């Protein structure tokens, strides 16, 4: 019998990491040394780890460039319908390793770096996260870009190049403190500035009515400078573009108008214009109606639409450029990622009517057929409602256009429902109560041909509750597109051990077709496979424990259950429910120290919006409870509480593969979808969760018996809202809950300041919109089931395998394929663009083949 392969040999056999050919390795080393010398102007004597990271990044980028240019040439030849994904957030994380994987270069790079006597992991850790997003919405946009490239769609991501991304979170004395994220400080090797495509964006001014129609005049101009980042598909030679705009003041800024000769001040004032792209607003699921934010939203939209129209008008050499806009919706699809880019609708109308001189009805028909809108939340405080006053000042022509859209829309409704003033009021784009506001979601629905939610339960809530009047009117407009995650980053990159183990038993096709994971069901009872899955998880836990010890100087027990709750801190996500459970476990250990207890390490992480007082108090409570629990000798190693500082994409990639239990415990009907839930499932964690968001579909796919489902369903919550939620009744009926709440109230966790948490306890007792106490008892019972199963590693791991086998649906490839066919009217393709070393004619051949399909 042949001797078993070592891990190293196994890794080399599996090509999901690419083949490390001798020529390849030699070429990479050569490229690395060349960049160290010519790009970074350093030698090996004085180079730092950061220099080595940049040298490697430039070397890998060299392998993208040819394919990137090729892809754009191919789109020019084939002239496919283009998809434009507009988002104010793209939470990209790090780029180096993802690029190596998608180009099939990882093994060759590993080998080259090893031969150069350097440590690949140390280099990868030098890269700053591109933190241009807050959470789910921004990360979804990033996963979608990866899938659009992998499915061969001619797609572009458009957003803002924020100079400062999501703040860095420090925990000081148990409180969150924010620090600016100066992510560009050392430069960004992945972007290419394109000053030659700089475009003007107008603000303020007034509208002049002329015989040729409306003119927007006396505006202030800000220039939009594009920066392009390559987006490689997985092993298909497609490299798409993410174009992010940066604000620049024009050179005559403040110098041409009635200038009093204060030249210095005029130049200093350029900052005012350039502030537009300075910083990402750090709110998740919350609307803050600030003028700067509205400027950002219009800035990205105005620059992007000019770019889209320029590209639409430019056709192949020889053909005369397009002059008619009749085919615009056949060549352009624009997806609005939430309402943040909603100003695109009146802006496209302005361009069509005022500049291109189309008549209103034609322009409106084209506009509606071009746009589609994705809704991401049902929380009322998150819905964008811009004061009319603000729009009138900043974008006067757009306000007129919105009024006209609304007038036509209301005429239409009045014709269908005569004398129904209430319906008119509810469906108007303009809210009249109090200060007049524009409801941006209504604008998106009226101005789009398709509207979707992001999980089945969420899409149903949108149709039957939030936008019921609209869906009754146009039911065919409303769809569901359940979110997904890219298996490249969220399995191959972050969990190579599991990715390789899976490839050994079912082959490698799952990387591009995640439904292949169903085949793992054949191995649920395979003792060797169970053992291997268990070992991969244990290795990941040990590795994460070592990371925590190095980075945070905390020691944790890798054989304990890793119970992980990472996401933005928000009342609806109910980190408080988790916290009450921690205190309950602590009390049980204290009461009976010798009773058997399944050891747990509870890891909670996530950022709170800087202005969100309650969320910051939640962090303080968790850290305060941790201080008590972690320093109690009676508890010892049985229970540890870790607050994971500065949770971000690159930290998710470390903690998710090491997790045993994933906490997805939002109040039913509040989490639109969630995507962290999917990442944990794919990486071999079990889920404790409510029937909310995509948890519902996860339970459907894996079988409800293979998740730990607890708590009220949407119907129960609705029922409770009708009769009223009485927190005190639970407090009085559940002794363990009473004990926990009394401890928090009396200052057990804040002896120096017993009243520290009174805002929190007051909220829980008197105005808890998310009904923490109502699910407390069921959550506790469910957690006991979790501990019981964890004591039987074999049965636990079988359940893990069943979960992994059921994650196929949650690939963003599936989500994007659905958007492509059902919303955008484009077809995914597995055609490979000819690589750069093939002659240009090959592109024309492939373009012809694409048109035939």
Secondary structure as GFF3:
##gff-version 3
##sequence-region A 1 853
A	DSSP	alpha_helix	7	13	.	.	.	ID=ss1
A	DSSP	three_ten_helix	15	17	.	.	.	ID=ss2
A	DSSP	alpha_helix	22	34	.	.	.	ID=ss3
A	DSSP	pi_helix	35	39	.	.	.	ID=ss4
A	DSSP	alpha_helix	49	78	.	.	.	ID=ss5
A	DSSP	beta_strand	82	86	.	.	.	ID=ss6
A	DSSP	beta_strand	90	93	.	.	.	ID=ss7
A	DSSP	alpha_helix	96	102	.	.	.	ID=ss8
A	DSSP	alpha_helix	106	115	.	.	.	ID=ss9
A	DSSP	alpha_helix	120	124	.	.	.	ID=ss10
A	DSSP	beta_strand	130	132	.	.	.	ID=ss11
A	DSSP	alpha_helix	136	150	.	.	.	ID=ss12
A	DSSP	beta_strand	155	160	.	.	.	ID=ss13
A	DSSP	beta_strand	168	172	.	.	.	ID=ss14
A	DSSP	beta_strand	175	179	.	.	.	ID=ss15
A	DSSP	beta_strand	191	203	.	.	.	ID=ss16
A	DSSP	beta_strand	206	210	.	.	.	ID=ss17
A	DSSP	beta_strand	213	217	.	.	.	ID=ss18
A	DSSP	beta_strand	220	232	.	.	.	ID=ss19
A	DSSP	beta_strand	239	249	.	.	.	ID=ss20
A	DSSP	alpha_helix	263	268	.	.	.	ID=ss21
A	DSSP	alpha_helix	270	274	.	.	.	ID=ss22
A	DSSP	three_ten_helix	275	277	.	.	.	ID=ss23
A	DSSP	alpha_helix	291	313	.	.	.	ID=ss24
A	DSSP	alpha_helix	328	331	.	.	.	ID=ss25
A	DSSP	beta_strand	332	337	.	.	.	ID=ss26
A	DSSP	three_ten_helix	339	341	.	.	.	ID=ss27
A	DSSP	alpha_helix	343	350	.	.	.	ID=ss28
A	DSSP	pi_helix	351	355	.	.	.	ID=ss29
A	DSSP	alpha_helix	360	370	.	.	.	ID=ss30
A	DSSP	beta_strand	371	374	.	.	.	ID=ss31
A	DSSP	three_ten_helix	380	382	.	.	.	ID=ss32
A	DSSP	beta_strand	385	387	.	.	.	ID=ss33
A	DSSP	alpha_helix	388	394	.	.	.	ID=ss34
A	DSSP	alpha_helix	396	416	.	.	.	ID=ss35
A	DSSP	alpha_helix	421	427	.	.	.	ID=ss36
A	DSSP	beta_strand	430	431	.	.	.	ID=ss37
A	DSSP	beta_strand	437	439	.	.	.	ID=ss38
A	DSSP	alpha_helix	440	446	.	.	.	ID=ss39
A	DSSP	beta_strand	450	453	.	.	.	ID=ss40
A	DSSP	alpha_helix	456	461	.	.	.	ID=ss41
A	DSSP	pi_helix	462	466	.	.	.	ID=ss42
A	DSSP	alpha_helix	468	473	.	.	.	ID=ss43
A	DSSP	three_ten_helix	475	477	.	.	.	ID=ss44
A	DSSP	beta_strand	478	480	.	.	.	ID=ss45
A	DSSP	alpha_helix	487	487	.	.	.	ID=ss46
A	DSSP	pi_helix	488	493	.	.	.	ID=ss47
A	DSSP	alpha_helix	496	506	.	.	.	ID=ss48
A	DSSP	three_ten_helix	509	511	.	.	.	ID=ss49
A	DSSP	three_ten_helix	514	523	.	.	.	ID=ss50
A	DSSP	alpha_helix	527	552	.	.	.	ID=ss51
A	DSSP	beta_strand	561	566	.	.	.	ID=ss52
A	DSSP	three_ten_helix	571	573	.	.	.	ID=ss53
A	DSSP	alpha_helix	575	591	.	.	.	ID=ss54
A	DSSP	beta_strand	600	605	.	.	.	ID=ss55
A	DSSP	alpha_helix	613	630	.	.	.	ID=ss56
A	DSSP	beta_strand	639	644	.	.	.	ID=ss57
A	DSSP	alpha_helix	649	655	.	.	.	ID=ss58
A	DSSP	three_ten_helix	656	658	.	.	.	ID=ss59
A	DSSP	beta_strand	661	664	.	.	.	ID=ss60
A	DSSP	alpha_helix	676	682	.	.	.	ID=ss61
A	DSSP	beta_strand	686	689	.	.	.	ID=ss62
A	DSSP	alpha_helix	695	702	.	.	.	ID=ss63
A	DSSP	three_ten_helix	704	706	.	.	.	ID=ss64
A	DSSP	beta_strand	708	709	.	.	.	ID=ss65
A	DSSP	alpha_helix	714	723	.	.	.	ID=ss66
A	DSSP	alpha_helix	727	733	.	.	.	ID=ss67
A	DSSP	alpha_helix	735	746	.	.	.	ID=ss68
A	DSSP	alpha_helix	758	766	.	.	.	ID=ss69
A	DSSP	alpha_helix	772	790	.	.	.	ID=ss70
A	DSSP	alpha_helix	793	805	.	.	.	ID=ss71
A	DSSP	three_ten_helix	808	810	.	.	.	ID=ss72
A	DSSP	alpha_helix	812	819	.	.	.	ID=ss73
A	DSSP	pi_helix	820	824	.	.	.	ID=ss74
A	DSSP	alpha_helix	841	852	.	.	.	ID=ss75
###
